[in-house]
Amino acid sequence: MKIIILFFALFLLKCASVKTEKEAPFIVESTTYYKGEVKEESSIHIRFTPLEEIKFDSLYLRNKKAKIKIKRKGGLEYIFAEFDKKPIKQDLVLDVNPKKELKNKIPKSQNILFKLKENEAVISYFINEEIAYFKIKEINIYQD
């Protein structure tokens, strides 16, 4: 019982320790989320201007996490991330004998650190070798 309480306390402490920065070392110029219904994938494009040297890591959006890619087009810089909506198909062993079902792998879940509204995202980045988080509000949403 003590182990469960300790685990729960550590979990709450970890969640409480993730804070977003009020100001980022970059300026967000525009944000566009392309919500794909037909292709079953979506992406986000964030045009930004860096104010200092940054290494972008991940983007959190709608209970999903994706690695950030930086793209340059026409002298402008964009944060780009893709999210796949297709479920991962796994072969499952279903048998009358439960021991045979033990071979099934436990599905992986992403550890999402933030509770976000539908039009919010969080960018994780490294600055001076320390991780930081910045919340973006009011993302423009386009649906195909």
N, C-alpha and C positions, 0 to 999 in steps of 0.2 A: 504494500500500500504506500509506503514511504517513497518507493522508487517512482510510482505513478505520479505522486504529488510533485516530486523533484523534476521529473520529465516535463510535466505541465508548466511548472514555474519557469523552467529554462526556455520552453517554447514561447511563453508570453514575453519573457525578457528579450528574446531574439526579435520577435515581432515589434516590440516597442522600441527597439534600438535602431530600426531602419527609418531614417528621417530624410525628407527631401530638402534640398537646398532652396532658399528663397531666391537667390540669384545664381545664374549659371555663367560659366566662362565662355558662353556663346549666346548669340542673339537668334531667337527663333523668328524667322521672317514669315513663313507660312507652313501650314500642316494640311495634308490631304490623306484621307484614308479611303482606299478603293476597296469596297466591300463586294467581293465576288460571289454571286449566287450561282451563275452558270458554270464557271471554271472551278468552283469549290476551293478557291484560294483567294487570299486578300493580301494587300500590301499597304504600307504607309510611306509617304514621302514627306520629309521635313526639310524645308530649305532653311539654311542657317548661315550665320557669319561667326567664325571663331574669334574670340577676343584674346585667347592665349592657347598654348599647345595643349591639346586634349587627345586622349585615346578613348574612343567610344567603344562600349562593350555590348550592351543588350537593350532591347526595348520591350517594355511590358505594356500590353494592351488587351483588354477584354479577357482577362484570366489566361492569357497566353504570353509566352516569352519567345523572342527571336533575336538572333545575333544581328548586329548592325553592320551594314556595308555603307561605305561612303562613295558617292558617285559625284562626278563633276561634269557639268554640261553648260556650255556657253559662259564660262567664267563663274558659274554659281556652284555652290556645294550643297549636296543633299544627303540627308540620312535616309537610308532605305532599309526596310525590313519586310520580309515575306512571312505570311502565316498560312499554313496548309490546314484546311478544314476537314479533309478526309480522315476518317478514323483509321488508325493503324490496324491492319488485318493480321490476326494471329491465328495459327492453327491451335485449336484446343482439343484436348483429349477428354471426351465425355464417355464415361464407362460406369457400369453398375458397380464395379469394384473401385471404391474411392482411392485406393493406393495408386492406381494407374493415373488418376487425375493429379497426383502430386507433381507430376512432370510438367504441368502447366506453369508458365512463367507468370509472375505477378506483374500486372501492367504498370508501366512507369507513369508517374504523374509529375508534372512540373511544380516546383516549389515557388508559388507566386507570393511575393512579399507584400503586395499592395492590394487594397480594395479600391477599385477605380470605377468611375461612372463610365457610361457608354462612350462618351466623347472626351475621355481623358487617357493620357499615356504617361509612362515614366521612362526616362532615359537613364541608363547607368553608364558612367564614364570614369576614367582614371585621370586624376590630375595630381602631379607630384607623387605618383605611385600609390595613391590612396583612392579607394572607390567612393563615388558620390552619386547622388540620385537627384534628378530634376523632374518635376511634374509639369506636364503640358496640359492646359485646359482648352476647351473649345476647339476640337479637331473638326475640320470640314469632312463630311462623310458623303461619298459618292457610291452609288450602287449600280452594277451593270445589269 
